[in-house]
Amino acid sequence: MTTTIDLGDLLTTKEAATLLGLKANTLEIYRHQGKGPPFLKLGNEHGSAVRYQRSVLAAWLAQRSFESTSAHTAAVRAKRAPGYTVGPSAIPGPWNGTSAASSQPQGASE
């Protein structure tokens, strides 16, 4: 399968960041963490140029469009690994019927 890329569609990191309303450094951090928009690496060397396609940035933004904060929260939760827990239920304590003291074996002392 051959993909045609319009060279006029390519943006530098700085240009892409400006388009997205971000600092170039933020976009670089996103790229390093694997959570930013897809990019093109023009070479195999450490300092090789990176480019972003304007059309891909638009699609990446469209995937992050939500009607409400609850819709966003549901999308984030759906991406988490099964069994991943956040909040009081993940921490032993009286609010969920357990406590740090009750989790010690009988006869154990601090």
Number of C-alpha atoms within 10 A of each C-alpha: 3 4 5 6 9 10 8 8 12 19 19 15 20 17 17 21 19 13 14 14 9 13 15 17 12 13 20 16 12 13 14 10 9 10 10 15 17 14 17 12 14 11 10 8 8 7 9 10 13 15 19 21 21 17 11 15 20 13 12 14 11 10 9 9 10 12 7 8 9 10 12 14 11 10 13 10 13 10 8 10 8 8 6 8 12 8 6 11 12 10 14 15 15 11 10 11 9 13 13 10 13 12 10 11 8 8 5 7 7 4
